[in-house]
Amino acid sequence: MDYSTLNKKTYSLLAQEYENRVQNLMPVTSAAMDYFASYIKPKGRVLDIGCAVGIAVSVLAEKGFAVTGIDISEPMTKFARKRNPNSKIITGDFLEEEFEEKFDGVLAFAFIHLFPKKEAIKIMDKINSILNAGAVALLSSTESKESKEGWYAKDDFNKREKRFRKFWTEEELRIYIQQSGFEVVDLKKFHDPFGKTWMDFVAKKK
């Protein structure tokens, strides 16, 4: 089983647990979206990649953005649609989806670390291709002191379901973003309720 298929299975099984944690995750999500929104043009079009149960979609939509969410997991998108009846929610693979229009912002929150480093360039290239000139992406991952990747249990949930995970150091991810043709314009770190530190890079399309 490849990493994408297993990740799909894992997050489908965890959809209800994600939904159960919405209230706990809302404050840190709202803070991160406040930060990201300040870099997107008012009422711009935003794509949330790996939107899960649609928390960030709802926060950004309330700010007046036209938000589209996409997630590979059907159970996740069911929750996202229920939470966001006025936003477009797609069940599908981001790399395979054809988008009719370009975006003023792309949110990749806890997404790039689901791919091996050598494969993540495909994500970066696709993000670049669907952004308008001068538009921005938020690239977010947990901060790691050690660069490594492999199959790991989702240890902040039930510790049973495995997914592929790339652990990025701050400097490694910064360099990778720059080498992928983006300008890093900001970095802010957030602490979630589960003891993790998130690195939120705002990257601008050159």
C-alpha positions as a Markdown table, in Angstrom:
| # | Residue | x | y | z |
|---|---|---|---|---|
| 1 | Met | 0.0 | 0.0 | 0.0 |
| 2 | Asp | 1.4 | 3.4 | -1.0 |
| 3 | Tyr | 1.6 | 6.4 | 1.4 |
| 4 | Ser | -1.2 | 8.3 | -0.2 |
| 5 | Thr | -3.6 | 5.3 | 0.0 |
| 6 | Leu | -2.7 | 4.6 | 3.6 |
| 7 | Asn | -3.0 | 8.3 | 4.6 |
| 8 | Lys | -6.5 | 8.3 | 3.1 |
| 9 | Lys | -7.5 | 5.2 | 5.1 |
| 10 | Thr | -6.0 | 6.6 | 8.3 |
| 11 | Tyr | -7.7 | 10.0 | 8.1 |
| 12 | Ser | -11.0 | 8.5 | 7.1 |
| 13 | Leu | -10.9 | 6.4 | 10.3 |
| 14 | Leu | -10.0 | 9.5 | 12.3 |
| 15 | Ala | -12.6 | 11.8 | 10.9 |
| 16 | Gln | -15.0 | 11.5 | 13.9 |
| 17 | Glu | -12.1 | 12.2 | 16.3 |
| 18 | Tyr | -11.2 | 15.3 | 14.3 |
| 19 | Glu | -14.8 | 16.4 | 14.5 |
| 20 | Asn | -14.9 | 15.8 | 18.3 |
| 21 | Arg | -11.9 | 18.1 | 18.7 |
| 22 | Val | -13.3 | 21.1 | 16.8 |
| 23 | Gln | -13.8 | 23.3 | 19.9 |
| 24 | Asn | -10.3 | 22.5 | 21.2 |
| 25 | Leu | -8.7 | 23.4 | 17.8 |
| 26 | Met | -10.8 | 26.5 | 17.0 |
| 27 | Pro | -8.7 | 29.0 | 19.0 |
| 28 | Val | -5.3 | 28.1 | 17.4 |
| 29 | Thr | -6.9 | 27.7 | 14.0 |
| 30 | Ser | -8.5 | 31.1 | 14.3 |
| 31 | Ala | -5.2 | 32.7 | 15.3 |
| 32 | Ala | -3.4 | 31.0 | 12.4 |
| 33 | Met | -6.1 | 32.2 | 9.9 |
| 34 | Asp | -5.9 | 35.7 | 11.2 |
| 35 | Tyr | -2.2 | 35.7 | 10.5 |
| 36 | Phe | -2.7 | 34.1 | 7.0 |
| 37 | Ala | -5.6 | 36.4 | 6.1 |
| 38 | Ser | -3.5 | 39.5 | 6.5 |
| 39 | Tyr | -1.5 | 38.4 | 3.4 |
| 40 | Ile | -4.5 | 37.7 | 1.1 |
| 41 | Lys | -6.3 | 40.3 | -0.9 |
| 42 | Pro | -9.7 | 41.1 | 0.5 |
| 43 | Lys | -12.5 | 38.8 | -0.7 |
| 44 | Gly | -9.9 | 36.8 | -2.6 |
| 45 | Arg | -10.3 | 33.1 | -3.7 |
| 46 | Val | -8.6 | 30.7 | -1.3 |
| 47 | Leu | -8.1 | 26.9 | -1.6 |
| 48 | Asp | -7.7 | 24.8 | 1.6 |
| 49 | Ile | -5.7 | 21.6 | 0.7 |
| 50 | Gly | -6.4 | 18.8 | 3.1 |
| 51 | Cys | -9.3 | 20.7 | 4.6 |
| 52 | Ala | -10.3 | 17.9 | 7.0 |
| 53 | Val | -13.6 | 18.7 | 8.7 |
| 54 | Gly | -13.5 | 22.3 | 7.4 |
| 55 | Ile | -12.5 | 24.3 | 10.5 |
| 56 | Ala | -10.2 | 26.7 | 8.6 |
| 57 | Val | -12.7 | 26.9 | 5.7 |
| 58 | Ser | -15.3 | 28.2 | 8.1 |
| 59 | Val | -12.9 | 30.8 | 9.6 |
| 60 | Leu | -11.7 | 32.1 | 6.3 |
| 61 | Ala | -15.3 | 32.2 | 4.8 |
| 62 | Glu | -16.4 | 34.3 | 7.8 |
| 63 | Lys | -13.6 | 36.8 | 6.9 |
| 64 | Gly | -15.2 | 37.2 | 3.5 |
| 65 | Phe | -13.0 | 35.0 | 1.3 |
| 66 | Ala | -14.4 | 32.7 | -1.3 |
| 67 | Val | -13.1 | 29.4 | 0.0 |
| 68 | Thr | -12.8 | 26.0 | -1.6 |
| 69 | Gly | -11.8 | 23.0 | 0.4 |
| 70 | Ile | -10.4 | 19.7 | -0.8 |
| 71 | Asp | -9.7 | 16.5 | 1.1 |
| 72 | Ile | -9.0 | 12.9 | -0.1 |
| 73 | Ser | -11.2 | 11.5 | 2.7 |
| 74 | Glu | -14.9 | 11.2 | 2.1 |
| 75 | Pro | -15.7 | 11.1 | 5.9 |
| 76 | Met | -13.7 | 14.3 | 6.4 |
| 77 | Thr | -15.5 | 16.1 | 3.6 |
| 78 | Lys | -18.9 | 15.1 | 4.8 |
| 79 | Phe | -18.2 | 17.0 | 8.0 |
| 80 | Ala | -16.7 | 19.9 | 6.1 |
| 81 | Arg | -19.8 | 20.2 | 3.9 |
| 82 | Lys | -22.1 | 20.2 | 6.9 |
| 83 | Arg | -20.0 | 22.9 | 8.5 |
| 84 | Asn | -19.7 | 24.9 | 5.4 |
| 85 | Pro | -22.9 | 24.7 | 3.3 |
| 86 | Asn | -22.0 | 27.8 | 1.3 |
| 87 | Ser | -18.4 | 26.8 | 0.4 |
| 88 | Lys | -17.3 | 24.4 | -2.3 |
| 89 | Ile | -15.9 | 21.2 | -0.8 |
| 90 | Ile | -14.2 | 18.6 | -3.1 |
| 91 | Thr | -13.5 | 15.0 | -2.2 |
| 92 | Gly | -10.4 | 14.2 | -4.2 |
| 93 | Asp | -6.6 | 14.0 | -4.6 |
| 94 | Phe | -5.1 | 17.5 | -4.8 |
| 95 | Leu | -2.5 | 16.4 | -7.2 |
| 96 | Glu | -5.0 | 14.9 | -9.6 |
| 97 | Glu | -7.7 | 17.6 | -9.4 |
| 98 | Glu | -8.1 | 20.1 | -12.2 |
| 99 | Phe | -9.0 | 23.6 | -10.9 |
| 100 | Glu | -10.8 | 25.9 | -13.3 |
| 101 | Glu | -9.6 | 29.1 | -11.7 |
| 102 | Lys | -6.5 | 30.3 | -9.9 |
| 103 | Phe | -6.4 | 31.4 | -6.3 |
| 104 | Asp | -5.2 | 34.4 | -4.3 |
| 105 | Gly | -4.2 | 32.1 | -1.4 |
| 106 | Val | -3.6 | 28.5 | -0.8 |
| 107 | Leu | -3.7 | 26.9 | 2.6 |
| 108 | Ala | -1.6 | 23.8 | 3.1 |
| 109 | Phe | -2.0 | 23.3 | 6.8 |
| 110 | Ala | -0.5 | 20.0 | 8.1 |
| 111 | Phe | -0.3 | 18.8 | 4.5 |
| 112 | Ile | 3.2 | 18.8 | 3.1 |
| 113 | His | 4.5 | 16.6 | 5.9 |
| 114 | Leu | 2.3 | 13.7 | 4.6 |
| 115 | Phe | 4.6 | 13.2 | 1.7 |
| 116 | Pro | 8.3 | 12.1 | 1.3 |
| 117 | Lys | 10.6 | 15.0 | 0.8 |
| 118 | Lys | 11.5 | 13.9 | -2.7 |
| 119 | Glu | 7.7 | 13.8 | -3.6 |
| 120 | Ala | 6.8 | 17.1 | -1.8 |
| 121 | Ile | 8.1 | 19.0 | -4.8 |
| 122 | Lys | 5.0 | 17.9 | -6.7 |
| 123 | Ile | 2.9 | 19.6 | -4.1 |
| 124 | Met | 4.9 | 22.8 | -4.3 |
| 125 | Asp | 4.8 | 22.8 | -8.1 |
| 126 | Lys | 1.0 | 22.3 | -8.1 |
| 127 | Ile | 0.5 | 25.1 | -5.6 |
| 128 | Asn | 2.7 | 27.4 | -7.7 |
| 129 | Ser | 0.7 | 26.6 | -10.8 |
| 130 | Ile | -2.7 | 27.4 | -9.2 |
| 131 | Leu | -1.7 | 30.7 | -7.5 |
| 132 | Asn | -2.2 | 34.1 | -9.2 |
| 133 | Ala | 0.9 | 36.2 | -9.7 |
| 134 | Gly | 2.1 | 37.6 | -6.3 |
| 135 | Ala | -0.3 | 35.4 | -4.4 |
| 136 | Val | 0.6 | 33.5 | -1.2 |
| 137 | Ala | 0.5 | 30.1 | 0.3 |
| 138 | Leu | 0.5 | 29.2 | 4.0 |
| 139 | Leu | 2.8 | 26.1 | 4.4 |
| 140 | Ser | 2.4 | 24.6 | 7.9 |
| 141 | Ser | 4.1 | 21.7 | 9.6 |
| 142 | Thr | 5.0 | 20.8 | 13.2 |
| 143 | Glu | 8.5 | 21.8 | 14.2 |
| 144 | Ser | 11.0 | 19.0 | 14.5 |
| 145 | Lys | 14.6 | 19.1 | 15.9 |
| 146 | Glu | 15.5 | 16.2 | 13.6 |
| 147 | Ser | 14.9 | 15.6 | 9.9 |
| 148 | Lys | 13.4 | 12.2 | 9.3 |
| 149 | Glu | 10.5 | 10.4 | 7.6 |
| 150 | Gly | 8.7 | 7.1 | 7.6 |
| 151 | Trp | 5.6 | 5.3 | 8.9 |
| 152 | Tyr | 4.4 | 6.6 | 12.2 |
| 153 | Ala | 1.3 | 6.2 | 14.4 |
| 154 | Lys | -0.9 | 9.3 | 14.7 |
| 155 | Asp | 0.1 | 9.6 | 18.3 |
| 156 | Asp | -2.1 | 12.5 | 19.3 |
| 157 | Phe | -5.2 | 10.5 | 18.5 |
| 158 | Asn | -5.8 | 6.8 | 19.2 |
| 159 | Lys | -2.2 | 5.7 | 18.5 |
| 160 | Arg | -3.4 | 2.8 | 16.3 |
| 161 | Glu | -3.6 | 4.4 | 12.8 |
| 162 | Lys | -0.4 | 4.8 | 10.9 |
| 163 | Arg | 0.3 | 7.4 | 8.2 |
| 164 | Phe | 3.4 | 8.5 | 6.3 |
| 165 | Arg | 5.1 | 11.4 | 8.0 |
| 166 | Lys | 7.9 | 13.7 | 7.1 |
| 167 | Phe | 9.4 | 15.6 | 10.1 |
| 168 | Trp | 10.8 | 19.0 | 9.0 |
| 169 | Thr | 13.2 | 21.2 | 10.8 |
| 170 | Glu | 12.6 | 24.9 | 10.5 |
| 171 | Glu | 15.7 | 25.6 | 8.4 |
| 172 | Glu | 15.1 | 22.6 | 6.2 |
| 173 | Leu | 11.6 | 23.6 | 5.4 |
| 174 | Arg | 12.5 | 27.2 | 4.8 |
| 175 | Ile | 15.2 | 26.3 | 2.3 |
| 176 | Tyr | 12.9 | 23.8 | 0.6 |
| 177 | Ile | 10.2 | 26.5 | 0.1 |
| 178 | Gln | 12.8 | 28.8 | -1.3 |
| 179 | Gln | 14.2 | 26.2 | -3.6 |
| 180 | Ser | 10.7 | 25.5 | -4.9 |
| 181 | Gly | 10.5 | 29.0 | -6.3 |
| 182 | Phe | 8.8 | 30.9 | -3.5 |
| 183 | Glu | 9.8 | 33.8 | -1.4 |
| 184 | Val | 9.4 | 33.3 | 2.3 |
| 185 | Val | 7.8 | 36.5 | 3.6 |
| 186 | Asp | 7.0 | 35.5 | 7.1 |
| 187 | Leu | 7.1 | 32.7 | 9.7 |
| 188 | Lys | 5.0 | 32.5 | 12.8 |
| 189 | Lys | 4.9 | 29.7 | 15.3 |
| 190 | Phe | 1.8 | 28.5 | 17.1 |
| 191 | His | 1.3 | 26.1 | 20.0 |
| 192 | Asp | -1.7 | 23.8 | 19.8 |
| 193 | Pro | -3.6 | 22.3 | 22.8 |
| 194 | Phe | -1.7 | 19.0 | 22.3 |
| 195 | Gly | 1.8 | 20.2 | 23.0 |
| 196 | Lys | 2.9 | 20.6 | 19.4 |
| 197 | Thr | 4.6 | 23.7 | 17.9 |
| 198 | Trp | 3.5 | 24.6 | 14.4 |
| 199 | Met | 5.7 | 26.5 | 11.9 |
| 200 | Asp | 3.4 | 28.6 | 9.6 |
| 201 | Phe | 5.4 | 29.9 | 6.7 |
| 202 | Val | 3.8 | 32.5 | 4.4 |
| 203 | Ala | 5.4 | 32.0 | 1.0 |
| 204 | Lys | 4.8 | 34.3 | -2.0 |
| 205 | Lys | 4.7 | 33.2 | -5.6 |
| 206 | Lys | 7.5 | 35.0 | -7.5 |
